[in-house]
C-alpha cells in the first residue's frame, strides 16, 4: 500500500528537527535540504556498510556513497514506511554495490578499503602482527564470499539488522536469509581454520 506523498511546507523549527521519514517525504517532493539532512545523518553508516560489502578503495567508496544518495531522490516516492529509513537506505546502498560489482570492481579485495587495525599494547610486536594478519585474512575471506552470502553476513553481523529486515532488503524469504547466513559462516570458518595463534 503506497501512502500519498504530501509536499513539505516550511514548518517551525529546523530541518534537523524533522524525522527521517519526514525527510524522505520531503526528498520525494524535491527538497534538497532534506536530502542534505539525510546525508548528514546517515552517510557515515552507509559508507561503513559499503566499505564492508564492496571492498573498494576510498575514492570509489565515495562514489558509491554519492550514487546511493542520488538514488534516494529517485526512490523516495516509493518509500512506504514499512521499514526504518536506515534499513531502506542500506537497501539502496546494497543495490548500488551490486550494480558496481557487476560493472566495475568485480573482485577488488576488501583489504584495500581497510585502514584501521585493532590496537594492541605497545611493545608486543608479535601480537600486533598476528592481529593484523587475522584481520586481513578475515577481510579477504568476507570479500571472497559469493555476493548473496557476503551481503547477508555484512547486513546481519556487521550492520546489526534483523533477519526480517534483511529479507525485505534483498527480496528473499527470511528462511533463505538464515540459510545463506549459515552457509556464509561455514565458508568463513573453513577459510579461517588455523588463523588462531
C-alpha positions as CSV (number, residue, x, y, z in Angstrom):
1,X,0.0,0.0,0.0
2,X,1.5,3.3,-1.1
3,X,0.9,6.4,1.0
4,X,0.2,9.6,-0.7
5,X,3.2,12.0,-0.6
6,X,2.3,15.3,1.0
7,X,4.6,18.2,-0.1
8,X,6.7,19.5,2.7
9,X,5.8,23.1,3.6
10,X,8.0,25.2,5.8
11,X,7.3,24.4,9.4
12,X,8.5,25.9,12.6
13,X,11.9,24.5,13.6
14,X,14.9,23.4,11.6
15,X,15.5,20.5,9.1
16,X,17.5,18.8,11.9
17,X,14.3,18.5,14.0
18,X,12.4,16.6,11.3
19,X,12.2,12.8,11.5
20,X,13.9,10.6,8.9
21,X,10.5,9.7,7.5
22,X,9.6,13.3,7.0
23,X,12.9,14.0,5.3
24,X,12.3,11.1,2.9
25,X,8.8,12.5,2.1
26,X,10.5,15.9,1.5
27,X,13.0,14.3,-0.8
28,X,10.1,12.9,-2.8
29,X,9.0,16.5,-3.5
30,X,12.4,17.8,-4.4
31,X,13.5,19.4,-1.2
32,X,17.4,19.4,-1.5
33,X,17.8,20.5,2.1
34,X,16.0,17.3,3.2
35,X,18.5,15.2,1.2
36,X,21.3,17.1,2.7
37,X,20.0,16.3,6.2
38,X,19.5,12.6,5.4
39,X,23.1,12.6,4.1
40,X,24.4,14.2,7.2
41,X,22.6,11.7,9.4
42,X,23.3,8.5,7.5
43,X,26.4,8.9,5.2
44,X,28.8,7.5,7.8
45,X,26.8,4.4,8.3
46,X,26.1,4.0,4.5
47,X,29.9,4.4,3.9
48,X,30.8,1.8,6.5
49,X,28.3,-0.6,5.1
50,X,29.5,-0.1,1.5
51,X,33.1,-0.5,2.7
52,X,32.4,-3.8,4.3
53,X,30.4,-5.0,1.4
54,X,32.2,-3.8,-1.7
55,X,35.9,-3.8,-0.9
56,X,36.6,-0.7,-3.0
57,X,39.2,2.0,-2.3
58,X,38.4,5.3,-0.7
59,X,37.8,7.2,-3.9
60,X,35.5,4.5,-5.3
61,X,33.8,4.3,-1.9
62,X,33.0,8.0,-2.0
63,X,31.5,7.5,-5.5
64,X,29.3,4.6,-4.1
65,X,28.0,6.7,-1.2
66,X,27.2,9.5,-3.7
67,X,25.4,7.2,-6.0
68,X,23.4,5.8,-3.1
69,X,22.2,9.2,-2.1
70,X,21.4,10.1,-5.8
71,X,19.2,7.0,-5.8
72,X,17.4,8.3,-2.7
73,X,16.0,11.1,-4.6
74,X,14.5,8.7,-7.2
75,X,13.4,6.1,-4.7
76,X,11.9,8.5,-2.2
77,X,8.4,8.4,-3.8
78,X,8.3,4.6,-3.3
79,X,9.2,4.7,0.4
80,X,6.1,3.3,2.2
81,X,7.4,3.4,5.8
82,X,7.2,-0.4,6.4
83,X,10.9,-0.3,7.3
84,X,13.1,2.1,9.1
85,X,14.8,4.7,7.0
86,X,18.2,3.4,7.9
87,X,17.2,-0.1,6.6
88,X,15.7,1.4,3.4
89,X,19.0,3.4,2.8
90,X,21.1,0.3,3.3
91,X,18.9,-1.5,0.8
92,X,19.6,1.3,-1.7
93,X,23.3,1.1,-0.9
94,X,23.1,-2.7,-1.3
95,X,21.6,-2.3,-4.8
96,X,24.2,0.3,-5.7
97,X,27.0,-2.0,-4.6
98,X,25.5,-4.9,-6.6
99,X,25.5,-2.8,-9.7
100,X,29.0,-1.6,-9.0
101,X,30.3,-5.2,-8.5
102,X,28.7,-6.3,-11.8
103,X,30.1,-3.4,-13.8
104,X,33.4,-2.0,-12.4
105,X,35.0,-3.6,-9.3
106,X,34.2,-7.3,-9.6
107,X,37.0,-8.8,-7.5
108,X,38.8,-6.0,-5.6
109,X,40.0,-7.0,-2.2
110,X,38.2,-5.7,0.9
111,X,41.7,-5.3,2.4
112,X,42.3,-2.2,0.2
113,X,39.5,-0.3,1.9
114,X,40.6,-1.2,5.4
115,X,42.8,1.4,7.1
116,X,42.3,0.7,10.8
117,X,43.6,-2.3,12.6
118,X,42.8,-3.3,16.2
119,X,45.2,-1.6,18.7
120,X,47.3,-3.7,20.9
121,X,49.6,-2.9,23.9
122,X,52.8,-1.2,22.9
123,X,55.8,-3.3,22.9
124,X,54.1,-6.5,21.8
125,X,55.1,-6.6,18.1
126,X,54.2,-10.3,17.7
127,X,50.7,-9.8,19.0
128,X,50.2,-6.8,16.8
129,X,51.4,-8.7,13.7
130,X,49.2,-11.6,14.4
131,X,46.2,-9.3,14.9
132,X,46.8,-7.6,11.6
133,X,47.2,-10.9,9.8
134,X,44.0,-12.2,11.3
135,X,42.1,-9.0,10.4
136,X,43.5,-9.1,6.9
137,X,42.5,-12.8,6.4
138,X,39.0,-12.1,7.8
139,X,38.5,-9.2,5.4
140,X,39.8,-11.3,2.5
141,X,37.6,-14.2,3.5
142,X,34.5,-11.9,3.6
143,X,35.4,-10.4,0.2
144,X,35.7,-13.9,-1.3
145,X,32.2,-14.9,-0.2
146,X,29.6,-15.1,-3.0
147,X,27.7,-11.8,-3.1
148,X,24.5,-13.3,-1.8
149,X,26.3,-14.7,1.2
150,X,28.5,-11.6,1.7
151,X,25.6,-9.2,1.7
152,X,23.6,-11.2,4.3
153,X,26.7,-11.7,6.5
154,X,27.5,-7.9,6.4
155,X,23.9,-6.8,7.0
156,X,23.3,-9.2,9.9
157,X,26.6,-9.4,11.7
158,X,28.3,-6.1,10.9
159,X,25.3,-3.8,10.5
160,X,23.1,-5.5,13.1
161,X,19.9,-5.8,11.0
162,X,17.3,-8.5,11.8
163,X,16.7,-11.4,9.6
164,X,13.3,-10.0,8.6
165,X,14.8,-6.6,7.7
166,X,17.5,-8.3,5.5
167,X,14.8,-10.5,3.9
168,X,12.9,-7.4,2.9
169,X,16.1,-5.6,1.6
170,X,17.3,-8.5,-0.6
171,X,13.8,-9.7,-1.7
172,X,14.1,-13.2,-0.2
173,X,12.2,-15.2,2.5
174,X,13.6,-15.0,6.0
175,X,14.4,-18.7,5.9
176,X,16.5,-18.1,2.9
177,X,18.4,-15.4,4.7
178,X,19.2,-17.7,7.6
179,X,20.3,-20.4,5.2
180,X,22.7,-18.0,3.4
181,X,24.0,-16.8,6.7
182,X,24.7,-20.4,7.8
183,X,26.5,-21.1,4.5
184,X,28.5,-17.8,4.8
185,X,29.6,-18.7,8.3
186,X,30.5,-22.2,7.3
187,X,32.6,-20.9,4.4
188,X,34.3,-18.3,6.6
189,X,35.1,-21.0,9.2
190,X,36.6,-23.2,6.6
191,X,38.8,-20.4,5.2
192,X,39.8,-19.2,8.6
193,X,40.8,-22.5,10.1
194,X,44.2,-22.1,11.6
195,X,44.0,-18.3,12.0
196,X,44.1,-18.6,15.8
197,X,47.6,-18.5,17.3
